[in-house]
Structure formats: C-alpha cells, structure tokens
Amino acid sequence: MDTTARRRANPTAWFAFWAGLAGLLLMPIPLFIGLILGGGLSLIAAVLAVIALFKGLARGGAGIAPVVFAAIFIALTWGGISIGGGTIW
C-alpha cells in the first residue's frame, strides 16, 4: 500500500481530529456562543472518534493517532466548559 492510500485509510479519524480542534478553539467565546459552537463540535467529534476508533481497529490500527488527538481535544473542551468556558465573559 502506498503512502497516499495509507494516509486516506481513515478519513473519519481526521474529521474527528479537525472537529475536535475547532471545538477547542471556539469554546472560549463568551456569552454561550462558545458553549454552543465548541460544545456542539466536540460532541460531533466524540461520536466520530468512536466510529473512527472501531474502523481503525478493524483495519489493523490504521488512523488511530488522529483519534487519540481528537480525544485529547474533546477532553480539553469539555474540561473548559465545565469550569465556565463559553458561558462567562
């Protein structure tokens, strides 16, 4: 398998990665905007990360790294929201 095909082996993992990163970056916006945008994107990223994890495990571990980073971004976003990120000015 060449590198191009291997890189595209798990596009769901990359979408979860980018959605998780966008959620983390949008979460600090005050007045509940960050809660809605960042929290919503992190929920989508969480669902996609679980799907991508199962797909990656079925393919022998292809595309697991973006899922791990997505999980880190999701945890940071939810941690930030739990201490008031996106709601407090």
N, C-alpha and C positions, 0 to 999 in steps of 0.2 A: 504494500500500500504506500503510495507516495505521500509527501507531507501535506499537499493540498487536500487530498481526500481525508487524511487523518485529522487535520485541523477542523474539518467540517463534520466530523463524526458525531458531534453532539451539539447542534445549534441551540437546543433548548437550554443547555447549561450556560451558553453565552448570553442568551436573552435574560436568563435569571440573574446573571452577573451584572449586566447593564441596568436592569430594572432595580436591582438592589442598590447599586451605586447611585442611581438617580434618586431613589427614595432617601438615601442617606444625605445627599446633598440638598434636597428640598425640605427635609424635616425641620431645620431651624427657622424657617419662615414663620413669623408670629401671626397671631390672630386666627388661629385654627386653619390657616391655609396650608402650613407645613404638615399639620396633623392629617388633613385630607389628602394632599398630594403625596407626601412622603410615606404616610401610613398605608395609603392605598397601593402605591407602587411596591412597598415592602411586602404586603400581603400577596400581591400577584407574584412577586419574586419568590416568596416562600412556597407557593403551590408549584411554580415552575421548577424550583430547585429540587423538590421531592420527586417530581416526574423525571427530571434530568438525572438525578442520582440513580433511580431504578434503570433508566435507559443506559447509563454509563456502566453500571454493574453488569447488565446483561451483555454488554459489548466488551467485556473484559477490562473495564476500568477506563475506557476512553472518555475523556471530558469530565473527569472528576474534579480537577483543580478549579475550574470556574465555579463549580457548585460549592466548594469549600469557601472560596472568597465571597460568594453570594450569601452564604450562611453567616459569615462574619459581618457583612454589611447589614444584613437583616437584623442580627442581634444588636448591633450598634444603634440602628434606627429605633428598634423597639425599646432599647435602654434609654435612649434620648427622649423618646416620647413619654416614657414612664416617669421621668424627672421633670417633665413640663415642656419639653421641646415642641415647638409648633403651636403652643397654646399661650405661652407667656410672652409679653412684649419684651 
